[in-house]
Amino acid sequence: MTDTLDTKGILRLIESVPSPKAEPFKVWLANLGSERIDEVFDPEIAIKRAIGYYRKRGYDDKWIETRLKERSIKNVNIY
């Protein structure tokens, strides 16, 4: 038998580790969660993050614009 955890379980486990070595990871995780919550309330933040992500990977602005338009069309068609 193997014990497994889902994402929520893993995060709860990390939260419960009483080690100073775990603290930087906990802080990083809290910041990441905060950023994602901010993106829910202001989608422009998510768009800017995506643009930065693609630029760091060397994609040009035309490719980025096309990619974002494709994603927005797919998201509209879901609803």
DAHU-V443765 format. One line per field, one symbol per residue. burial: + if it has 24 or more other C-alpha atoms within 12 Angstrom, else -. A space follows every 10 residues. Layout:
burial = ???
//
This chain:
burial = ---------- ---+------ ---------- ---------- ---------- +--------- ---+------ ---------
//
